[in-house]
Amino acid sequence: MDDSTKPAFMKTFPIETADGTFRAHFSEQGLAGLDFPDHGTISPGQPEELSPQLRGWARATEVALKLTLAGKTPNSLPPLDLSNGTDFQQKVWSALREIPAGTARSYAEVARAVGRPGAVRAVGQACGANPIPVLVPCHRVIAAHGKLGGFSGGLEWKRKLLAREKADFKGQLTFGLLR
């Protein structure tokens, strides 16, 4: 998350996983950003001092992230602060949270789900602007004909996440992308 997209109040907390250290960014409203390992703008070090409320959100984020990285669906998420997105982006991000683990939708299907069937490219842009990848599962959105499309964390992360979820692409991905 770069400084131009951060809400005014922001606390950052590192989350250690078997896949590296993610960085969770919290606003006063909840989790506002999540950086992949080696994508963060904060140098490694001690976590910032967090209030009891933010510590609870950090714990909830850690549990949800680790479950998701293990291919499981978390029972709950911390409060999400997606207020920096446009109305359209927020609709897309809401639709992404409705895609069950282990399944994928095309950009066109998401565009239809938000009532804008002609906005396939805009859905792709909204996925790319998603400040909380993994937990707001933009990795579950694929391009036409089973192609992976893009991903803010890189295609290797997208493959890894989909493989861990044992994603069902309704036969669309038959050429071994999910190793």
C-alpha positions in Angstrom: 0.0 0.0 0.0 1.6 3.2 -1.0 1.3 6.5 0.9 -1.1 8.0 -1.6 -3.8 5.4 -0.9 -3.4 5.2 2.9 -6.2 6.7 5.1 -4.9 9.5 7.3 -4.6 7.3 10.4 -2.6 4.2 9.8 -0.9 1.6 12.0 1.1 -1.2 10.5 1.6 -4.7 12.0 3.8 -7.5 10.6 2.2 -10.9 10.3 4.7 -13.8 10.1 3.6 -16.7 8.0 5.4 -19.7 6.5 5.3 -17.8 3.2 7.0 -14.7 4.6 6.1 -11.5 6.5 2.9 -9.8 5.4 2.2 -6.3 6.5 -1.3 -5.4 7.7 -2.3 -1.7 7.7 -5.1 -0.6 10.1 -7.1 2.6 10.0 -9.5 3.7 12.8 -12.2 1.7 10.9 -10.4 -1.6 10.5 -8.0 -3.5 8.2 -7.3 -1.1 5.3 -4.4 -2.8 3.6 -2.4 -6.0 3.3 1.0 -6.2 1.6 2.5 -9.4 0.4 6.0 -10.3 1.6 8.6 -8.1 -0.1 5.9 -5.8 -1.4 5.6 -3.6 1.7 6.8 -0.1 2.1 7.6 -0.6 5.8 11.1 -1.9 6.7 11.2 -5.0 9.0 11.4 -4.2 12.7 9.2 -4.1 15.7 5.5 -3.8 15.2 4.0 -0.4 16.0 2.3 0.1 19.3 -1.3 -0.9 18.9 -4.3 -0.1 21.0 -6.2 -3.0 22.5 -8.8 -2.7 19.7 -6.1 -2.7 17.0 -4.3 -5.7 18.7 -7.6 -7.6 18.5 -8.0 -6.7 14.8 -4.3 -7.7 14.2 -4.9 -11.1 15.8 -8.1 -11.6 13.8 -6.2 -10.6 10.6 -3.4 -13.1 11.4 -5.8 -16.0 12.1 -7.8 -15.2 8.9 -4.6 -14.8 6.8 -3.0 -18.0 8.0 -6.2 -20.0 7.4 -6.6 -18.6 4.0 -3.0 -19.3 3.1 -3.7 -22.9 4.2 -6.6 -23.1 1.8 -9.2 -22.8 4.4 -12.0 -20.4 4.9 -11.8 -18.2 8.0 -14.9 -18.1 10.2 -14.5 -14.3 10.5 -12.5 -11.3 9.3 -11.5 -8.2 11.2 -13.5 -5.1 10.3 -12.5 -4.1 6.7 -11.9 -0.4 5.8 -12.4 -0.3 2.1 -13.4 3.4 2.1 -10.6 4.5 -0.2 -12.2 2.8 -3.1 -14.7 4.3 -5.5 -18.4 3.2 -5.3 -17.8 0.8 -8.2 -14.6 -0.6 -6.6 -16.4 -1.2 -3.3 -19.2 -3.1 -5.2 -16.6 -5.3 -6.9 -14.7 -5.9 -3.6 -18.0 -6.9 -1.9 -18.8 -9.3 -4.8 -15.3 -10.8 -4.4 -16.1 -11.7 -0.8 -19.1 -13.7 -2.1 -16.9 -16.1 -4.2 -16.4 -19.2 -2.1 -13.0 -20.7 -1.6 -12.2 -23.4 -4.1 -14.1 -21.7 -6.9 -13.3 -19.0 -9.4 -15.3 -16.5 -11.4 -14.5 -14.7 -14.6 -14.1 -11.0 -14.7 -17.3 -11.0 -16.9 -19.2 -12.9 -14.2 -18.1 -10.4 -11.5 -19.1 -7.5 -13.9 -22.6 -9.1 -14.2 -22.8 -9.6 -10.4 -22.3 -5.9 -9.8 -24.9 -5.0 -12.4 -22.4 -3.7 -15.0 -22.0 -6.4 -17.6 -20.0 -4.2 -19.9 -17.5 -3.3 -17.3 -15.2 -6.3 -17.6 -12.0 -4.2 -17.8 -13.1 -2.0 -14.9 -13.6 -5.1 -12.8 -10.0 -6.1 -13.6 -8.8 -2.7 -12.6 -10.8 -2.9 -9.3 -9.3 -6.2 -8.6 -5.8 -4.7 -9.2 -6.7 -1.9 -6.8 -7.9 -4.2 -4.1 -6.0 -3.0 -0.9 -6.6 -6.3 1.0 -5.7 -9.1 -1.4 -6.0 -12.7 -0.1 -8.7 -11.8 2.4 -10.7 -9.9 -0.2 -10.1 -12.8 -2.7 -9.3 -11.1 -6.0 -7.2 -14.2 -6.7 -10.4 -16.1 -7.4 -11.2 -14.0 -10.5 -9.8 -15.3 -13.7 -9.9 -14.2 -17.3 -11.9 -15.7 -20.2 -11.2 -19.3 -21.2 -9.6 -20.1 -17.9 -6.6 -17.9 -18.2 -5.3 -16.5 -14.9 -5.4 -12.8 -15.7 -3.4 -10.5 -13.5 -2.8 -10.3 -9.7 -1.3 -7.6 -7.6 0.9 -10.1 -5.7 2.1 -11.7 -9.0 0.9 -14.7 -10.9 2.9 -17.1 -8.8 1.0 -16.0 -5.7 -2.3 -16.4 -7.6 -1.4 -19.9 -8.7 -0.3 -20.8 -5.1 -3.5 -19.5 -3.5 -5.8 -21.2 -6.0 -3.9 -24.4 -5.7 -4.1 -24.3 -1.9 -7.9 -23.8 -2.2 -8.1 -26.7 -4.7 -10.0 -24.3 -6.9 -12.6 -25.8 -9.2 -12.5 -24.0 -12.5 -15.4 -26.0 -14.0 -12.8 -27.7 -16.4 -11.5 -24.4 -17.6 -8.0 -24.9 -16.4 -6.8 -28.1 -17.9 -3.3 -27.2 -18.9 -1.5 -27.5 -15.6 -1.3 -23.9 -14.3 -2.1 -24.9 -10.8 1.1 -26.7 -9.7 
